[in-house]
Amino acid sequence: MGLFVFLPLVLPLTAWPIARLAEQHLHPRTATWLLTGVAAVMALCSTVCLALVMVVGTAQLPGNPLPDGWSDPEVRAAVPYDEVAGKAAIPALCVVLVACGRALWRHGRVRRRAHAALAGLPGTSVAVLPDDVPYAYALPGGRRDRVVVTTALLDCLDPAERRALFAHERAHLAGRHHRFLLTVRLAALANPFLRPLRTAVAYTAERWADEEAAGVVGSRRAVATAIGKAALVSRGTPVATLAGLAAPGPVPRRVAALLGPAPASRRRPPVFTSVGLAAWGAAAGTAMSVMSSANSAVTMFVIFRAAF
């Protein structure tokens, strides 16, 4: 395997430029798909390689289930820094698995509680709660997707802004944005170097819904005003993987984007631009992660066959 086994752990650094530039130069829908895909693949590759290094670490533990041939010098030579890296990978992988499991459990618990709280209300697509705390968010799953909003928030908005609010939340549901947010959240937990992509997707998913709402309402200014008002009074969403009107994402940047021209809808960025070169760099890093993890997995399999 050589040092290539460690590459997927640091290659997410190649995606940092595109995380920033995609927010500024790509259509929010394209940016969300691109960044989420890169984050998911890189997180999977780094987790696979961390697991392979962990197997090396278990060979150092007494009573390990690996065959005796695993300790042969020829086998050990195939794994660099096996004594230090192998042992360090064991707690590292445990932390990753516990953190991802906890995030999934919390996401599911919040959704279940939210659906349970709406059980006594009419089964409409919009659930209006008589609450003095202003908030709104898109709640997927259950019998049907629903927009949850409180009377306190509706009282802060005029009719045009209310239409913008509902269009925004419905865009979150139609685009299944909670899946993107959950994916990048898990990716960032698997590899901390992917946190910039998580932050970027949180912003681009909101911008995606902003643009969809502007198209439905027919007024970019009405959507911008609704976002600004909601941000001043809203408490956000119950969990980061559920999407809302005013969070997450820098609200002033979203308002400024809506007050400007609509973004060009391109499926891929121009090659000879800063964002195009950054996208190619992220693609190259992702490809190298896949090849490194695949090569390490095949090598580990060959070593196992030789050790038995």
Secondary structure, DSSP 8 states (H G I E B T S, - for coil): -GGGGGHHHHGGGGGHHHHHHHHHHS-HHHHHHHHHHHHHHHHHHHHHHHHHHHHHHHTTSTT-SS-GGGGSHHHHHTSTTHHHHHHHHHHHHHHHHHHHHHHHHHHHHHHHHHHHHTTTS---SEEEE--SS--EEEE--TTS-EEEEEHHHHTTS-HHHHHHHHHHHHHHHHTTHHHHHHHHHHHHHH-GGGHHHHHHHHHHHHHHHHHHHHHHHS-HHHHHHHHHHHHHH----SSTTS-BSS-SS-HHHHHHHHHS------SS--TTSHHHHHHHHHHHHHHHHHHHHHHHHHHHHHHHHHH-
